[in-house]
Amino acid sequence: MKKLLTLLCPLVIATSSINGFDLMKNNDYQHITKVTNYQPVKLDKTFKYVNTWPNSHFAIGAEAKTNEIYLIAKNNKFIDLNLKIGQGAVNPNFFLPFNAHQGIVVTPNAYYLITTTGTKQKLDIPFSFDSNLIILNATTALYTVSDGNTYLINENGKITKWHHPSSNFYKITDNLYLNNPTLPGQSLKNSEIINVQTKQVTPIAYAGDYVTMANEHWGVLTTLNNTHALLKINNNNISLTPITQIKIDSLSKYTTNKILVSTSDSKIYELDQNGGLTSLPCLGNTPQYWDQNKVLLFDPSSLITPSGQVIKINYTFTTYTIIDNNYLTFTTNDQKLYLLSADGKTTDLKIPGIGLGKIDNTLIFYNFKDHDTYYLNI
């Protein structure tokens, strides 16, 4: 079962992590040649982790040497939250946004509700890293420490304790979540789907791990045993049908009515709401949703569009930062930073760096040569 630290690291990397790279390692890079129209601006502080705060005009960063947490604005403006991530922390994701104004910061011993003005409020919930915290919608978060209770937290910090067992949960829609009611010391129980507004509990015949939704009405349940079932939601009616035609390895939202799936032999299929499968003429794995017009595939790296068009990318990468629907940046294994556009065109930014996060359309990246962080307006 996923615990707090793993759930804070989503598979779809909208904000890049630094896994696989030693940010303090010395590298023999020559003088950086700047690309016309892409002029990096050095930040006055050096950050090792940056979490994007969507639609807020801010990001949140952990300073490299002190672990202090700051709100980061453009033009080298910072707000010190007087909070720190853990000493020697290796998890780059310590922030969960409610909306464009409020979010939750995770520290080594407490959770804090913060705002874009820099105010903070310690949340009065029992703290444990052996726990689960998710944002369900713009006004509701869910928290459990396997104590037989589920804690509902609103965007203003109000906490409601609901005596309902949970050790792990996963968002399905803004109002529905997948709940695992198995408490420590108990044998594994089947999961439930719960409506957070009505508290309606629907038992299901699976021990669920997570859900990949095409839209509000259907998706795919992945179980703890890595089997899969088609999930359909019609008002208060919930149904699950086993998917047995293929052995699914990984999934991604594809369009508003289809899910993209890959198999262990790297074959790619479209899955529709009736369980129908359409083989696509390409290979790849670990599909990652970019937007409604394209999905990233890896090994080989490519983009695939809703029409089935495959756009090859002539670089190998897994670490990337989505800027908007038109651009993302990625870092190759030789630590070079590139810009990828929606049509598959790549631009060598001539920078030995890795994207950490973004503010609006401005990338924040770490430079492997001088070990500083920079803004780069895309």
Secondary structure per residue as TSV (DSSP state, phi and psi in degrees):
chain	resnum	aa	ss	phi	psi
A	1	M	-	360.0	139.8
A	2	K	-	-71.3	138.2
A	3	K	-	-106.4	-176.3
A	4	L	H	-54.9	-51.5
A	5	L	H	-66.2	-31.3
A	6	T	H	-77.6	-35.3
A	7	L	H	-71.9	-19.8
A	8	L	T	-79.8	-0.8
A	9	C	S	-116.9	82.8
A	10	P	-	-65.6	152.5
A	11	L	S	-65.0	-40.6
A	12	V	S	-77.5	116.8
A	13	I	-	-93.4	90.3
A	14	A	S	-81.8	-29.1
A	15	T	S	-119.1	121.6
A	16	S	-	-68.4	145.7
A	17	S	-	-97.2	177.6
A	18	I	-	-109.1	17.2
A	19	N	T	-56.9	134.0
A	20	G	T	91.4	-5.0
A	21	F	-	-127.8	134.3
A	22	D	-	-94.2	106.5
A	23	L	T	-69.1	-18.3
A	24	M	T	-98.2	2.7
A	25	K	-	-75.1	139.8
A	26	N	-	-79.2	135.3
A	27	N	-	-129.4	142.5
A	28	D	-	-89.1	77.0
A	29	Y	-	-101.2	142.6
A	30	Q	-	-81.3	-177.6
A	31	H	-	-56.3	134.4
A	32	I	-	-77.1	124.1
A	33	T	-	-89.0	118.6
A	34	K	-	-78.4	141.4
A	35	V	B	-88.9	137.9
A	36	T	T	-54.5	134.1
A	37	N	T	77.2	-5.4
A	38	Y	B	-123.3	84.6
A	39	Q	-	-106.3	107.4
A	40	P	-	-64.2	146.1
A	41	V	E	-122.4	123.6
A	42	K	E	-72.0	134.5
A	43	L	-	-77.4	151.9
A	44	D	S	-76.3	-11.4
A	45	K	S	-126.7	153.0
A	46	T	-	-106.3	124.5
A	47	F	E	-112.6	140.6
A	48	K	E	-96.4	-25.3
A	49	Y	E	-132.3	140.3
A	50	V	E	-135.3	129.1
A	51	N	E	-108.3	128.2
A	52	T	E	-72.4	139.1
A	53	W	E	-114.4	95.6
A	54	P	T	-56.8	136.8
A	55	N	T	64.5	13.2
A	56	S	T	-104.5	-13.2
A	57	H	T	67.5	19.7
A	58	F	E	-134.6	162.0
A	59	A	E	-128.5	170.0
A	60	I	E	-123.4	128.8
A	61	G	E	-129.6	151.9
A	62	A	E	-105.4	120.0
A	63	E	E	-66.2	142.6
A	64	A	T	-63.9	-42.7
A	65	K	T	-92.8	-36.7
A	66	T	T	-98.1	-15.0
A	67	N	-	67.4	9.1
A	68	E	E	-70.3	144.3
A	69	I	E	-100.3	130.0
A	70	Y	E	-127.3	147.4
A	71	L	E	-79.0	132.5
A	72	I	E	-113.4	124.7
A	73	A	E	-110.9	177.6
A	74	K	T	-73.9	169.1
A	75	N	T	62.1	32.8
A	76	N	T	59.1	42.1
A	77	K	E	-105.8	132.6
A	78	F	E	-134.8	149.5
A	79	I	E	-123.2	119.4
A	80	D	E	-78.3	119.0
A	81	L	E	-84.2	-3.9
A	82	N	E	54.6	40.6
A	83	L	E	-131.6	158.7
A	84	K	E	-135.0	148.5
A	85	I	-	-80.5	172.0
A	86	G	-	-67.2	146.7
A	87	Q	T	-62.7	126.4
A	88	G	T	74.2	15.7
A	89	A	-	-60.7	140.7
A	90	V	-	-115.1	0.0
A	91	N	-	-96.1	116.6
A	92	P	-	-78.6	-10.3
A	93	N	-	-104.4	106.3
A	94	F	-	-127.7	14.6
A	95	F	E	-137.7	134.9
A	96	L	E	-124.5	112.8
A	97	P	E	-79.5	131.8
A	98	F	S	-72.7	-52.7
A	99	N	S	-157.3	-161.3
A	100	A	S	-76.1	-3.6
A	101	H	S	-125.6	-24.1
A	102	Q	E	-133.9	151.0
A	103	G	E	-165.7	176.0
A	104	I	E	-118.1	129.9
A	105	V	E	-104.5	136.7
A	106	V	E	-102.1	123.4
A	107	T	-	-115.2	176.1
A	108	P	S	-65.0	-14.6
A	109	N	S	-141.3	7.3
A	110	A	-	-166.3	165.2
A	111	Y	E	-112.1	140.6
A	112	Y	E	-127.9	135.0
A	113	L	E	-85.3	125.9
A	114	I	E	-123.9	162.8
A	115	T	E	-126.9	168.6
A	116	T	T	-71.1	-9.2
A	117	T	T	-88.4	-4.6
A	118	G	S	95.8	0.8
A	119	T	-	-74.7	153.5
A	120	K	E	-143.6	153.1
A	121	Q	E	-142.0	122.5
A	122	K	E	-70.4	130.0
A	123	L	-	-83.9	131.8
A	124	D	-	-86.5	69.6
A	125	I	S	-131.6	148.9
A	126	P	-	-63.4	131.8
A	127	F	-	-95.3	138.7
A	128	S	-	-164.0	140.8
A	129	F	S	-76.3	-14.7
A	130	D	S	-89.2	64.7
A	131	S	S	-149.9	-177.2
A	132	N	E	-142.9	128.5
A	133	L	E	-135.1	124.3
A	134	I	E	-134.5	152.7
A	135	I	E	-93.7	121.6
A	136	L	E	-89.1	-41.6
A	137	N	E	-155.6	-171.5
A	138	A	T	-67.2	-9.7
A	139	T	T	-130.5	0.9
A	140	T	E	-138.5	128.9
A	141	A	E	-118.6	155.7
A	142	L	E	-121.1	141.0
A	143	Y	E	-142.1	140.9
A	144	T	E	-143.6	148.0
A	145	V	-	-124.7	24.6
A	146	S	S	59.4	35.9
A	147	D	S	-104.3	13.5
A	148	G	S	89.3	1.9
A	149	N	-	-123.2	152.6
A	150	T	E	-114.8	130.3
A	151	Y	E	-105.0	125.2
A	152	L	E	-100.5	126.6
A	153	I	E	-118.8	126.1
A	154	N	E	-94.1	175.2
A	155	E	T	-68.5	-12.0
A	156	N	T	-101.7	5.0
A	157	G	S	93.3	1.2
A	158	K	-	-71.4	134.6
A	159	I	E	-117.5	129.6
A	160	T	E	-118.8	124.6
A	161	K	E	-95.2	124.2
A	162	W	E	-113.5	121.6
A	163	H	-	-77.3	83.7
A	164	H	-	-143.6	125.1
A	165	P	-	-66.8	142.5
A	166	S	-	-161.0	140.4
A	167	S	S	-117.1	-13.8
A	168	N	E	-167.8	141.7
A	169	F	E	-146.3	165.7
A	170	Y	E	-145.6	136.4
A	171	K	E	-68.0	136.6
A	172	I	S	-107.5	-58.6
A	173	T	S	-133.7	-174.0
A	174	D	S	-63.3	-21.1
A	175	N	S	-118.2	-13.0
A	176	L	E	-115.0	142.3
A	177	Y	E	-141.5	153.4
A	178	L	E	-86.7	126.7
A	179	N	E	-120.1	133.8
A	180	N	E	-104.6	111.0
A	181	P	-	-86.2	6.7
A	182	T	-	-72.4	122.2
A	183	L	-	-98.1	160.7
A	184	P	T	-53.7	135.7
A	185	G	T	89.1	-9.8
A	186	Q	S	-95.0	154.3
A	187	S	-	-71.5	153.8
A	188	L	-	-61.1	128.7
A	189	K	-	-105.5	159.1
A	190	N	-	-69.1	158.7
A	191	S	-	-84.8	176.2
A	192	E	E	-132.7	154.6
A	193	I	E	-112.0	124.7
A	194	I	E	-120.2	136.2
A	195	N	E	-89.7	116.4
A	196	V	T	-69.0	-24.5
A	197	Q	T	-80.0	-46.2
A	198	T	T	-95.8	-11.5
A	199	K	-	64.6	17.7
A	200	Q	-	-68.0	128.8
A	201	V	E	-110.7	122.0
A	202	T	E	-113.4	106.3
A	203	P	E	-66.1	145.9
A	204	I	-	-126.6	161.6
A	205	A	S	-91.6	31.4
A	206	Y	S	-139.9	149.2
A	207	A	-	-92.4	96.8
A	208	G	E	-81.1	150.4
A	209	D	E	-107.8	-55.4
A	210	Y	E	-157.1	171.9
A	211	V	E	-130.0	137.0
A	212	T	E	-111.4	115.2
A	213	M	E	-101.8	137.0
A	214	A	S	-81.3	-40.8
A	215	N	S	-156.0	-165.7
A	216	E	S	-71.2	-10.4
A	217	H	S	-110.0	-18.6
A	218	W	E	-157.4	159.0
A	219	G	E	-171.0	-160.6
A	220	V	E	-128.7	128.5
A	221	L	E	-89.4	129.5
A	222	T	E	-105.3	128.1
A	223	T	E	-91.5	171.2
A	224	L	T	-66.2	-20.1
A	225	N	T	-93.7	9.5
A	226	N	S	61.0	33.9
A	227	T	-	-98.5	170.2
A	228	H	E	-137.4	150.0
A	229	A	E	-142.0	142.5
A	230	L	E	-76.5	122.9
A	231	L	E	-104.3	126.9
A	232	K	E	-123.8	137.1
A	233	I	E	-125.2	119.9
A	234	N	E	-132.3	97.8
A	235	N	T	56.1	-117.6
A	236	N	T	-93.4	2.2
A	237	N	E	-94.2	126.8
A	238	I	E	-124.4	128.3
A	239	S	E	-130.6	151.0
A	240	L	E	-134.3	130.4
A	241	T	E	-125.7	125.5
A	242	P	E	-59.4	141.8
A	243	I	-	-102.1	113.0
A	244	T	-	-122.3	-5.8
A	245	Q	S	-65.7	-36.0
A	246	I	S	-137.0	162.3
A	247	K	-	-96.6	107.3
A	248	I	E	-80.2	135.2
A	249	D	E	-99.1	-45.9
A	250	S	E	-153.3	161.2
A	251	L	E	-137.3	159.6
A	252	S	E	-154.0	144.8
A	253	K	E	-54.7	140.7
A	254	Y	E	-119.6	-61.7
A	255	T	E	-132.4	-171.5
A	256	T	T	-71.1	-11.0
A	257	N	T	-137.2	16.2
A	258	K	E	-142.9	153.6
A	259	I	E	-119.6	140.6
A	260	L	E	-96.8	130.5
A	261	V	E	-125.9	148.8
A	262	S	E	-121.6	154.9
A	263	T	E	-110.4	172.6
A	264	S	T	-64.8	-21.1
A	265	D	T	-96.3	18.9
A	266	S	-	70.3	18.2
A	267	K	E	-80.6	147.2
A	268	I	E	-115.9	135.8
A	269	Y	E	-134.0	150.1
A	270	E	E	-90.8	135.7
A	271	L	E	-115.8	127.4
A	272	D	-	-102.4	178.5
A	273	Q	T	-69.7	-13.0
A	274	N	T	-98.3	5.1
A	275	G	S	88.0	4.4
A	276	G	-	-71.2	141.6
A	277	L	E	-118.1	133.7
A	278	T	E	-122.7	120.2
A	279	S	E	-74.3	134.5
A	280	L	E	-103.1	147.8
A	281	P	E	-81.6	58.8
A	282	C	E	-158.4	165.8
A	283	L	E	-115.4	157.3
A	284	G	-	165.7	175.4
A	285	N	E	-148.6	170.6
A	286	T	E	47.1	59.3
A	287	P	E	-58.3	137.9
A	288	Q	E	-128.2	121.5
A	289	Y	E	-67.7	126.6
A	290	W	E	-97.4	-62.8
A	291	D	E	-158.7	-172.0
A	292	Q	T	-67.3	-6.8
A	293	N	T	-106.7	-5.4
A	294	K	E	-167.7	150.7
A	295	V	E	-129.3	140.8
A	296	L	E	-83.0	139.4
A	297	L	E	-121.4	154.7
A	298	F	E	-126.7	154.6
A	299	D	T	52.0	68.5
A	300	P	T	-86.3	155.2
A	301	S	T	-70.1	131.3
A	302	S	E	-164.6	167.1
A	303	L	E	-112.3	143.4
A	304	I	E	-127.3	134.1
A	305	T	-	-101.7	166.7
A	306	P	T	-59.8	-22.3
A	307	S	T	-81.4	-4.6
A	308	G	-	92.4	1.0
A	309	Q	-	-65.8	135.8
A	310	V	E	-111.8	121.6
A	311	I	E	-109.0	113.7
A	312	K	E	-76.7	143.3
A	313	I	-	-115.8	124.7
A	314	N	S	-86.5	33.1
A	315	Y	S	-139.9	152.6
A	316	T	-	-103.5	126.5
A	317	F	E	-159.1	158.1
A	318	T	E	-133.5	-14.6
A	319	T	E	-101.9	121.2
A	320	Y	E	-152.4	163.0
A	321	T	E	-130.6	119.0
A	322	I	E	-76.3	123.6
A	323	I	-	-87.7	-52.4
A	324	D	S	-160.2	-163.8
A	325	N	S	-69.7	-13.2
A	326	N	S	-105.9	-23.4
A	327	Y	E	-141.1	147.2
A	328	L	E	-141.0	161.5
A	329	T	E	-114.0	149.9
A	330	F	E	-140.2	158.8
A	331	T	E	-119.5	128.9
A	332	T	E	-83.8	173.1
A	333	N	T	-65.5	-20.7
A	334	D	T	-91.9	17.9
A	335	Q	-	68.5	31.0
A	336	K	-	-102.8	141.4
A	337	L	E	-98.8	129.3
A	338	Y	E	-126.5	156.0
A	339	L	E	-106.9	130.0
A	340	L	E	-115.8	127.7
A	341	S	E	-98.0	167.5
A	342	A	T	-62.7	-22.0
A	343	D	T	-90.2	7.6
A	344	G	S	90.0	-0.5
A	345	K	-	-74.2	135.4
A	346	T	E	-112.1	144.5
A	347	T	E	-125.5	123.4
A	348	D	E	-75.4	115.0
A	349	L	E	-80.8	-1.5
A	350	K	E	57.5	37.7
A	351	I	E	-131.1	128.3
A	352	P	-	-83.0	85.5
A	353	G	E	-151.4	178.5
A	354	I	E	-142.6	133.7
A	355	G	E	-69.1	135.1
A	356	L	E	-105.8	-31.7
A	357	G	E	178.0	-166.9
A	358	K	E	-153.5	160.1
A	359	I	E	-125.2	115.7
A	360	D	T	52.6	-119.8
A	361	N	T	-101.8	21.2
A	362	T	E	-107.5	119.8
A	363	L	E	-77.4	142.2
A	364	I	E	-109.6	119.8
A	365	F	E	-129.1	157.5
A	366	Y	E	-99.9	132.4
A	367	N	E	-96.3	118.6
A	368	F	T	-70.2	-17.8
A	369	K	T	-80.4	-54.3
A	370	D	T	-102.6	0.2
A	371	H	-	60.9	34.7
A	372	D	-	-116.8	168.1
A	373	T	E	-109.6	149.5
A	374	Y	E	-137.1	153.4
A	375	Y	E	-87.6	145.8
A	376	L	E	-141.9	109.3
A	377	N	E	-75.1	123.1
A	378	I	-	-97.0	360.0
